[in-house]
Amino acid sequence: MSEPARVAIVGGGISGLSAAYFLERDAAARGQSVQIDLFEAASRLGGKIQSIRQDDLLLELGAESFLSRKTPAVDLCRELGIDKQLRGTRAENRKTFVWHDDRLHPLPKGLSGFVPGNMNSLFSTSLLNLRGKLRVAADYVIPASRRSEDESLAHFMTRRLGKQAYQRLVQPLLCGIYAADGEQLSLQATYPELRKLEQASGSLIRGLKLRQQRAQQAGGKPLPPFVTLPNGMSDLIEAVAGKLVTTKIHLNAGVKDCQQHNRGWAVRLNADADAHVASHYDALLMSCPAYKTSQLLSKALPAVADPLNEIPHVSTATVNLWYAAKSFSHPLDGYGFVIPSHEQRGLTAVTWTSSKHHDRAPDDWRLIRGYVGRAGAEIDDEMSDEEMVAIVLRELKRTMGIHEKPVGTRIQRWLKGSPQYTLGHCDKLQKIDKALAEQPGLFLCGASYRGVGIPDCIREAGNAIEAVFDYLEGKT
Ligand SMILES: Cc1cc2nc3c(=O)[nH]c(=O)nc-3n(C[C@H](O)[C@H](O)[C@H](O)COP(=O)(O)OP(=O)(O)OC[C@H]3O[C@@H](n4cnc5c(N)ncnc54)[C@H](O)[C@@H]3O)c2cc1C
């Protein structure tokens, strides 16, 4: 019998873990025998997914749920046997607000993506004035653009829906996902389907309505739009890791560099004092953020490392705060609110966690989470915890009128944690793919490239593993 193929995976976030799972799952079916080493720099798995228990509360430090419409995450949960545990947000509190003109305005009902699909609710919103509303409705008659080159999301949305709707509606929601500057964000890399809908239907609103109708006709009982798991998103990490049988997981195993070695790949670990070659692999899958992968390959493979380093990442933080219910003055009657960037506040959004999600806090507690930092206003690395909490409290006082002191807080900084798909991102990906094609046995996946959401990361891990198998089988 031939020797098993050796595969190294660098990074134990959802991308690296699902890649290991797909490799193990499909190896037998493809008649392959593989031996996998997964290297994770931290002392735990999960990367930007981290749920913790503190004071009877369930805190999410990173991702808090995922979109069910993009199926790879739900499909993976089904395979792992945890799909029945998926749960939506608390329907009775379904309402989100936008901070504008010194008060909170409810988002218009019937938003599809960022776009108002319900004209009655559009015309009754206090968020836009009459001119802004009429401009949104003009989407029905403004012809589709003929341009084929990439454009920014701000440009596209302003062209379709007007500046007011972009600034007060689209930008703050979008910032919540990408922590991005919409003027810099590439439509082609983030929401290429919106451009296609515009072209196919001549109107964004009409196109999105048609898409919604088709999804409803497709039948089946749809899951709620955003889902999570009973013990938070870390349940997903534990479930994937729990299914790994043969993969060797190395924690506290930061990789120092990787290079070609004897028609394969050598991976050196930081901990190796004499920096000897840790091991030899037939294939190497890098699932850590692009700038990290760039660092690890910079000496041996500058042609790959340089374009990887062109993908910017910005630093943000989440701040969980909890209060005793009896002394808390705000009703938390919704899921929370977003803050447009032109308001120039110290927060980008606030989630009213105990009202949004089931079982996050006992009845006598109130839990909320503030988001700090975005492109153009990143968190300051030097800022102390006290300073950051003070900023959040000042903003909560201003926006929600909360004067009380929290019983506890938990800050999580995500330094260079949010990849930015800026204009030209797809060209960068092409450059990276071209450079990778010259390096047999080297593969990439992860949030830096083709989607930041958890379902995107899982899909891309699956695609990368297909390419790994093709390579091992001598097809590429
Ligand atoms: C605050 C926040 C909230 C979010 N909320 C949501 C949400 O609600 N829903 C959603 O779908 N998405 C959300 N996202 C995005 C999503 O969580 C991430 O895009 C996704 O988890 C990234 O997974 P990944 O495996 O690609 O990367 P990561 O999670 O970054 O994992 C990469 C891993 O590589 C490791 N690593 C780095 N360098 C090395 C090295 N040299 N050697 C070995 N290991 C190394 C890191 O320690 C890390 O564990 C959120 C992101 C953030 C920051």
The ligand as an SDF file (V2000), in Angstrom:
LIG
                    3D

 53 58  0  0  0  0  0  0  0  0999 V2000
  -16.2920   40.9560   15.5630 C   0  0  0  0  0  0  0  0  0  0  0  0
  -16.6650   40.0370   14.4350 C   0  0  0  0  0  0  0  0  0  0  0  0
  -17.9900   39.6420   14.3150 C   0  0  0  0  0  0  0  0  0  0  0  0
  -18.3560   38.7860   13.2700 C   0  0  0  0  0  0  0  0  0  0  0  0
  -19.6560   38.3930   13.1740 N   0  0  0  0  0  0  0  0  0  0  0  0
  -20.0140   37.4910   12.2360 C   0  0  0  0  0  0  0  0  0  0  0  0
  -21.3240   36.9430   12.2270 C   0  0  0  0  0  0  0  0  0  0  0  0
  -22.1470   37.2330   13.1050 O   0  0  0  0  0  0  0  0  0  0  0  0
  -21.6330   36.0530   11.2400 N   0  0  0  0  0  0  0  0  0  0  0  0
  -20.7280   35.6700   10.2840 C   0  0  0  0  0  0  0  0  0  0  0  0
  -21.0690   34.8660    9.4020 O   0  0  0  0  0  0  0  0  0  0  0  0
  -19.4500   36.1580   10.2900 N   0  0  0  0  0  0  0  0  0  0  0  0
  -19.0880   37.0320   11.2500 C   0  0  0  0  0  0  0  0  0  0  0  0
  -17.7970   37.5070   11.2920 N   0  0  0  0  0  0  0  0  0  0  0  0
  -16.8300   37.0120   10.2890 C   0  0  0  0  0  0  0  0  0  0  0  0
  -16.3960   35.5940   10.5760 C   0  0  0  0  0  0  0  0  0  0  0  0
  -16.4460   35.3250   11.9530 O   0  0  0  0  0  0  0  0  0  0  0  0
  -14.9620   35.3650   10.0960 C   0  0  0  0  0  0  0  0  0  0  0  0
  -14.8190   35.8360    8.7660 O   0  0  0  0  0  0  0  0  0  0  0  0
  -14.5910   33.9020   10.1340 C   0  0  0  0  0  0  0  0  0  0  0  0
  -14.8240   33.3470   11.4160 O   0  0  0  0  0  0  0  0  0  0  0  0
  -13.1280   33.7630    9.7240 C   0  0  0  0  0  0  0  0  0  0  0  0
  -12.7310   32.4130    9.8110 O   0  0  0  0  0  0  0  0  0  0  0  0
  -11.3090   31.9630    9.2510 P   0  0  0  0  0  0  0  0  0  0  0  0
  -11.0980   30.5650    9.6780 O   0  0  0  0  0  0  0  0  0  0  0  0
  -11.2240   32.2650    7.7880 O   0  0  0  0  0  0  0  0  0  0  0  0
  -10.2610   32.9270    9.9390 O   0  0  0  0  0  0  0  0  0  0  0  0
   -9.9050   33.0920   11.5160 P   0  0  0  0  0  0  0  0  0  0  0  0
  -11.1220   32.8760   12.3480 O   0  0  0  0  0  0  0  0  0  0  0  0
   -9.1980   34.3970   11.5890 O   0  0  0  0  0  0  0  0  0  0  0  0
   -8.9180   31.9000   11.7700 O   0  0  0  0  0  0  0  0  0  0  0  0
   -7.5890   31.9400   11.3700 C   0  0  0  0  0  0  0  0  0  0  0  0
   -6.7760   31.1910   12.4120 C   0  0  0  0  0  0  0  0  0  0  0  0
   -5.4050   31.1870   11.9920 O   0  0  0  0  0  0  0  0  0  0  0  0
   -4.6170   31.2770   13.1500 C   0  0  0  0  0  0  0  0  0  0  0  0
   -3.2730   31.7220   12.7770 N   0  0  0  0  0  0  0  0  0  0  0  0
   -2.8710   32.9600   12.4090 C   0  0  0  0  0  0  0  0  0  0  0  0
   -1.5460   32.9810   12.1780 N   0  0  0  0  0  0  0  0  0  0  0  0
   -1.0970   31.7210   12.3880 C   0  0  0  0  0  0  0  0  0  0  0  0
    0.1860   31.1050   12.3190 C   0  0  0  0  0  0  0  0  0  0  0  0
    1.2810   31.7940   11.9860 N   0  0  0  0  0  0  0  0  0  0  0  0
    0.2950   29.7830   12.6170 N   0  0  0  0  0  0  0  0  0  0  0  0
   -0.8040   29.0480   12.9610 C   0  0  0  0  0  0  0  0  0  0  0  0
   -2.0390   29.6050   13.0570 N   0  0  0  0  0  0  0  0  0  0  0  0
   -2.1890   30.9160   12.7620 C   0  0  0  0  0  0  0  0  0  0  0  0
   -5.3560   32.2570   14.0340 C   0  0  0  0  0  0  0  0  0  0  0  0
   -4.9630   32.1480   15.3850 O   0  0  0  0  0  0  0  0  0  0  0  0
   -6.8020   31.8550   13.7850 C   0  0  0  0  0  0  0  0  0  0  0  0
   -7.2700   30.9210   14.7430 O   0  0  0  0  0  0  0  0  0  0  0  0
  -17.3860   38.3440   12.3280 C   0  0  0  0  0  0  0  0  0  0  0  0
  -16.0530   38.7530   12.4440 C   0  0  0  0  0  0  0  0  0  0  0  0
  -15.6920   39.5830   13.4960 C   0  0  0  0  0  0  0  0  0  0  0  0
  -14.2570   40.0090   13.6260 C   0  0  0  0  0  0  0  0  0  0  0  0
  1  2  1  0
  2  3  1  0
  2 52  2  0
  3  4  2  0
  4  5  1  0
  4 50  1  0
  5  6  2  0
  6  7  1  0
  6 13  1  0
  7  8  2  0
  7  9  1  0
  9 10  1  0
 10 11  2  0
 10 12  1  0
 12 13  2  0
 13 14  1  0
 14 15  1  0
 14 50  1  0
 15 16  1  0
 16 17  1  0
 16 18  1  0
 18 19  1  0
 18 20  1  0
 20 21  1  0
 20 22  1  0
 22 23  1  0
 23 24  1  0
 24 25  2  0
 24 26  1  0
 24 27  1  0
 27 28  1  0
 28 29  2  0
 28 30  1  0
 28 31  1  0
 31 32  1  0
 32 33  1  0
 33 34  1  0
 33 48  1  0
 34 35  1  0
 35 36  1  0
 35 46  1  0
 36 37  1  0
 36 45  1  0
 37 38  2  0
 38 39  1  0
 39 40  1  0
 39 45  2  0
 40 41  1  0
 40 42  2  0
 42 43  1  0
 43 44  2  0
 44 45  1  0
 46 47  1  0
 46 48  1  0
 48 49  1  0
 50 51  2  0
 51 52  1  0
 52 53  1  0
M  END
$$$$
